[in-house]
Amino acid sequence: MALIPGGHLVAKYLKHVENINTVFALSGGHIEQILDGLTEYKIRAIDVRHEQAAVMMAHAMSIYTGKPGVCIVTAGPGFTNAPTGIVNAYLDNAPLVILCGRHPLRDDLKGALQEMNQPDMVKPVVKWYATCYDAKRIPEYLGMAFRYATEGRPGPVFLELPPDIVNIKVEENDALMPGRATKKYMFCASDGDLERAAAIINDAKKPLFIGGSGVRFSNCGDALAQFVETTGMPFVLLNNGRGELSDTHPLCVWDVGNIGLMVSISQADVIVLSGIRLNWTLQSGQIIPPDAKVVRIDIDPHEIDRNRAADVGLVGDAGSVLAELTSRVAKRGHGEWISTLRAAGRAFIDTELKLRETPSDPIHPIRLTAQIYRAAGDDALYVCDGGDTVYFGLVGFMSRHKAGVLGQPSGLFGCLGTGIPFAIAAKLAHPDTTVVVLNGDGSFGFNGMEFDTAVRHNIPFVCVINNDCGWGMIKHGQEMSIGADRLICSELGSRSYEKMVEGMGGYGELVTRDDEIIPAIMRAIVSGKPACVNVMTDPTVTSPATPLFAQSLKME
């Protein structure tokens, strides 16, 4: 009978059951046998410089591939470095599997190296957590982890694997390898609720569809296309759902940006919300007119009436519900409403549209975004990271790809530092696609060392830094609230980030003039290296998001 180490069982399950080909990790003695198993089963290990980046990369991989990302972190400090990424994934409802080392079971309560109660620390921010105490049951525990991560409302899960479980050898035939779950259990609303929702939609004069991350993880682009094309309803997809149906679709109204979206919502008489929470980014539902009718689709029944009562709530998987709705709604057209909506939205962003077309000295961030888009086009994957920087990126970029434009700090956690890890995952998931991350200079500092990871593993992408020499959103918020003469902890100064990247073996270039932007980005793309284009931008500019953010913090 063949013997197999527990750590190799982990890799065998990942490879042969879940078809995982890439994992993200940082080395440690407690997880050595798991890492060795990756070599044995030819799973690519992307070793990072900080565990939060490993979690963020796994998070992004789940978005880009539609199946759980996997990361491996070691015990103690390796574990405590990870929660920022874990919380971000939890609040983003992203399915990922975190495998974590711990001190040996035999040394419990003896003061072992890195002995701590990890599960109790992580349990508030994961869907499921467990410690495996039997090497033969490792595949069983992994099967549970993947099911919990994906079924229903997705999210991160945490499995602790002690060294005296992963280091021992067991009979391979005793460790039964479960089959991969091939059936995803879909939930759909009742016939009565579907009929009531269809009646509301059929009566609508000015309908609007808003979809979120639930649309992405339902993988329901075809069902969504049939629904909006049957109803003639304009739509906007936000968060991870963006791109599930292309930004360039004729019924998509992303061309009027975030502000245009707010205008659209304020004028709509029927709003269909699918897989999206009414959190602070949508003013906790207060932006919806009181007399507008709301049809809400969500896999989590607790979301249906959260922050705004739904006229009809449809509990279920977004794709299943949309398919059922499409069979019940009438074929409609709303051309006049869409034209009115676009005209109103464009009127609100007229100044912004002109700034996109106008060279400026110093460079305006929205002009920078427009020039990046001209260089890379809609066939690129874009990631945005920062405060004001995310606003400019989300409104300035368009993509024809699923999850083609992502801006994590715009989500519920507002987590900075995701840009570079997300860009690395994007390139791994789509190696033949250009990947561009627009980074604030502040947020660049969180995971800038991951350029070393990208260089070592030959993962080329382009990072364009919107360098306003400070924490722009915070700085301008302080100017509004406590005064420009009392700025504190919000200024960074000019730094040569491009030289840092060059020093690690990447490509770097400094840009100070408008006419340098596109040539520099093109050189960065063709360099074939992880690249940093450090663009000095106007430090006095703020985005429309900053006063909204500052207002949300006022206690009056």
CORWOUR-V752142 format. One record per backbone hydrogen bond with DSSP energy under -1.0 kcal/mol. CO is the residue of the C=O (numbers start at 1). NH is the residue of the N-H. Records with the same first field share a line. If there is no record, write none. Layout:
CO->NH  NH
This chain:
2->172
4->170
5->9
6->10
7->11
8->12
9->13
10->14
11->15
12->16
13->17  18
14->20
21->44
23->46
24->72
25->48
28->31
29->32
31->35
32->36
33->37
34->38
35->39
36->40
37->41
38->43
39->42
44->23
46->25
50->53  54
51->55
52->56
53->57
54->58
55->59
56->60
57->61
58->62
59->63
60->64
61->65
62->66
69->97
70->24
71->99
72->26
73->101
75->78
76->80
77->81
79->82
82->86
83->87
84->88
85->89
86->90
87->91
88->92
89->94
95->69
96->157
97->71
98->159
99->73
100->161
104->107
105->108
107->110
112->115
116->118
118->122
119->123
122->125
128->158
130->160
134->137
135->138
137->141
138->142
139->143
140->144
141->145
142->146
143->147
144->148
145->149
146->150
147->151
149->155
156->127
157->98
158->130
159->100
160->132
162->165  166
163->167
166->7
168->6
170->4
171->174
174->176
187->317
190->194
191->195
192->196
193->197
194->198
195->199
196->200
197->201
198->202
199->203
206->269  270
208->272
209->236
210->274
211->238
212->215
213->217
215->220
216->219
220->224
221->225
222->226
223->227
224->228
225->229
226->230
227->231
228->232
230->332
234->209
235->253
236->211
238->241
239->242
241->244
242->403
246->249
249->252
251->235
253->256
254->257
256->260
257->261
258->262
259->263
260->264
261->265
262->266
264->268
269->293
270->208
271->295
272->210
273->297
274->212
275->214
277->279
279->282  284
280->283
282->285
283->286
285->288
289->292
293->271
294->311  312
295->273
296->314
297->275
298->316
300->303
312->296
314->298
317->321
318->322
319->323
320->324
321->325
322->326
323->327
325->328  329
334->338
335->339
336->340
337->341
338->342
339->343
340->344
341->345
342->346
343->347
344->348
345->349
349->353
350->354
351->355
352->356
363->538
364->368
365->369
366->370
367->371
368->372
369->373
370->374
371->375
372->376
373->377
377->380
378->400
381->436
382->406
383->438
385->440
387->391
388->392
389->393
390->394
391->395
392->396
393->397
399->247
401->404
404->382
406->384
407->410
408->411
418->422
419->423
420->424
421->425
422->426
423->427
424->428
425->429
426->430
430->433
434->381
435->462
436->383
437->464
438->385
439->466
440->444
442->445
443->446
447->450
448->451
449->452
450->454
451->455
452->456
453->457
454->459
455->458
461->531
462->437
463->533
464->439
465->467  535
466->441  468
467->537
469->492  493
470->472
471->475
472->476
473->477
474->478
475->479
476->480
477->481
478->482  483
483->486
490->471
495->497
496->500
497->501
498->502
499->503
501->506
502->505
507->532
509->534
511->536
513->516
514->517
516->520
517->521
518->522
519->523
520->524
521->525
522->526
523->527
525->528
530->507
531->463
532->509
533->465
534->511
535->467
538->541
543->546
545->549
546->550
547->551
548->552
551->554
